[in-house]
Amino acid sequence: ALLERLPPCTAPPPVAEPSPAAPAVPAAALGVPAGPRAQLPCPALPDTYDGDHTSGERFLQSCLTYIHLSGDAFDSDVLKIAWVLSYMKARWASTYALRVLQRLGGVGSFTDWAAFEKDFQAEFFSIDPAKSTALALHNREQYGQGK
């Protein structure tokens, strides 16, 4: 239901006018001088995230970039969180997303975006080499990598 509120993002047509279905960002918002092409094309979607701790920060940054460049398409923190969870489809990330959705309150169980971001960072950012090594060994044992 929440994801249905997002406008579909399609490739821009070959004409200078942006597609009305694609969320466009005013170029001036990014410091680009105004001109005949003052609207930027639709930003790239993030890749599916599998929970790899070495790429958690990269995934979240990709999501934040898309959200920022999508203008008013994400009008609530709940919608942002649900959208990010929709890209967490494999391995540990899918387990995390399912756990969030099954909580009492679901996506709304986070008080705001900052609370979700803090939880995501605690789960998926590499903090120290010892933790990263332990997680890599756990993943090898659980998913049979390196055998």
Disulfide bonds with the S-S distance in Angstrom:
Cys9-Cys42 1.43
